[in-house]
């Protein structure tokens, strides 16, 4: 029996990456930051595990689409997702949507073009809430603090 999950679907990952690039036009992302954002677009229910300041606690109560899509070990799932994300970013580079030079030299993701085919209306209510949290909070904190709050990856030996 075949079981489909968006975690292993490269095209689903490309779609999420295009949503992020479209919502944050002109923004330069560290690769780790971009993949953490992508993880929370895929698994918004894991926002409950993130340590957020009191002003942002409402985002832990977002109505989630699939209550059966629970992740037992988010760090392991995040590591599996990283491989799919690398394929996705390389695909976006080959199509000219991400700057290849900045990705190869500095491991930064910079969108080359605005993707006009994606409307904000296409986003679900949950995706819209996650993108809002990313815009108003995650994007304003350092990468080290983001890793510390999400606990998806190692952060203790990183520079601020």
C-alpha positions as CSV (number, residue, x, y, z in Angstrom):
1,X,0.0,0.0,0.0
2,X,1.3,3.4,-0.9
3,X,0.8,6.2,1.5
4,X,1.2,9.8,0.4
5,X,2.5,12.5,2.6
6,X,3.5,16.0,1.6
7,X,6.7,15.6,3.6
8,X,8.2,13.5,0.8
9,X,6.6,15.3,-2.1
10,X,9.1,17.6,-3.9
11,X,6.4,19.5,-5.8
12,X,4.5,20.2,-2.6
13,X,7.8,21.6,-1.2
14,X,8.3,23.7,-4.3
15,X,4.8,25.1,-3.8
16,X,5.5,26.0,-0.2
17,X,8.8,27.6,-1.2
18,X,7.1,29.7,-3.9
19,X,4.6,30.8,-1.3
20,X,7.4,32.0,1.0
21,X,9.3,33.7,-1.9
22,X,6.1,35.4,-3.0
23,X,5.2,36.6,0.5
24,X,8.7,37.8,1.3
25,X,9.6,39.5,-2.0
26,X,13.1,41.0,-1.9
27,X,14.1,39.2,1.4
28,X,17.3,37.3,1.8
29,X,17.0,34.2,3.8
30,X,19.6,32.0,5.5
31,X,19.1,28.5,4.3
32,X,18.3,27.2,7.8
33,X,15.8,30.0,8.4
34,X,14.1,29.2,5.1
35,X,13.8,25.5,5.9
36,X,12.4,26.2,9.4
37,X,9.7,28.5,7.8
38,X,8.9,25.7,5.3
39,X,8.7,23.2,8.1
40,X,6.0,25.2,9.9
41,X,4.1,25.7,6.7
42,X,4.0,21.9,6.4
43,X,3.4,21.2,10.1
44,X,1.5,24.2,11.6
45,X,0.4,22.1,14.5
46,X,4.0,22.0,15.7
47,X,3.7,25.7,16.5
48,X,2.3,24.5,19.8
49,X,5.8,23.3,20.7
50,X,7.5,26.6,20.0
51,X,8.3,28.9,22.9
52,X,6.7,32.2,21.9
53,X,6.5,35.4,23.9
54,X,3.2,36.1,25.6
55,X,2.1,38.6,22.8
56,X,2.2,35.7,20.3
57,X,0.6,32.9,22.3
58,X,-2.6,33.2,20.2
59,X,-0.7,31.5,17.3
60,X,-0.4,28.3,19.4
61,X,-4.2,28.1,19.2
62,X,-4.5,28.2,15.4
63,X,-7.2,25.8,14.1
64,X,-5.2,23.0,12.4
65,X,-6.4,21.2,9.3
66,X,-5.5,17.6,10.1
67,X,-5.5,16.5,13.7
68,X,-4.1,13.1,12.7
69,X,-1.0,14.6,11.2
70,X,0.9,14.7,14.5
71,X,4.7,14.6,14.5
72,X,6.2,12.4,17.2
73,X,9.8,13.5,16.7
74,X,10.1,16.8,15.0
75,X,13.9,16.9,14.8
76,X,14.0,13.6,12.8
77,X,11.2,14.8,10.5
78,X,13.0,18.1,10.0
79,X,16.2,16.3,9.0
80,X,14.2,14.2,6.5
81,X,12.6,17.3,5.2
82,X,16.0,19.0,4.6
83,X,16.8,16.6,1.8
84,X,13.6,17.4,0.0
85,X,14.1,21.1,0.5
86,X,17.6,20.9,-1.1
87,X,16.1,19.3,-4.2
88,X,13.3,21.9,-4.2
89,X,15.7,24.9,-3.9
90,X,17.9,23.4,-6.7
91,X,14.9,23.2,-8.9
92,X,14.0,26.8,-8.2
93,X,17.6,27.7,-9.1
94,X,17.4,25.9,-12.4
95,X,14.2,27.8,-13.2
96,X,15.8,31.1,-12.4
97,X,13.6,31.9,-9.4
98,X,16.4,31.8,-6.8
99,X,19.8,33.4,-7.2
100,X,22.3,30.6,-7.8
101,X,25.4,32.6,-6.9
102,X,24.3,33.7,-3.4
103,X,23.1,30.1,-2.7
104,X,26.4,28.5,-3.6
105,X,28.7,31.1,-2.1
106,X,26.9,32.1,1.1
107,X,24.1,29.6,1.5
108,X,21.6,32.4,1.2
109,X,18.2,32.1,-0.6
110,X,17.4,35.2,-2.6
111,X,14.4,35.3,-4.9
112,X,15.2,36.6,-8.4
113,X,11.7,37.4,-9.5
114,X,8.3,38.1,-8.1
115,X,6.0,35.2,-8.8
116,X,2.7,36.7,-9.9
117,X,0.9,33.5,-10.5
118,X,0.4,32.9,-6.8
119,X,-2.4,34.8,-5.1
120,X,-2.8,35.3,-1.4
121,X,-6.3,34.0,-1.9
122,X,-4.9,30.5,-2.6
123,X,-3.5,30.2,1.0
124,X,-5.6,28.4,3.5
125,X,-6.6,30.2,6.7
126,X,-3.9,28.2,8.6
127,X,-1.2,29.0,6.1
128,X,-2.1,32.7,6.3
129,X,-1.8,32.6,10.1
130,X,1.6,30.8,9.8
131,X,2.9,33.4,7.2
132,X,1.7,36.2,9.5
133,X,3.6,34.8,12.5
134,X,6.7,34.4,10.3
135,X,6.3,38.1,9.1
136,X,5.7,39.7,12.5
137,X,7.9,37.6,14.7
138,X,10.1,34.9,13.3
139,X,11.6,37.2,10.6
140,X,12.6,39.8,13.2
141,X,14.6,37.5,15.5
142,X,18.1,36.2,15.0
143,X,18.7,32.8,13.4
144,X,20.2,31.5,16.6
145,X,17.1,32.6,18.6
146,X,14.8,31.1,16.0
147,X,16.6,27.7,16.3
148,X,16.5,28.0,20.1
149,X,12.8,28.7,20.2
150,X,11.8,26.0,17.7
151,X,14.3,23.3,18.9
152,X,14.4,21.8,15.4
153,X,18.1,22.0,15.0
154,X,21.3,22.6,17.0
155,X,21.8,26.2,18.1
156,X,24.2,26.1,21.1
157,X,27.4,26.5,19.0
158,X,26.2,29.1,16.7
159,X,27.3,32.7,16.6
160,X,24.7,35.3,17.3
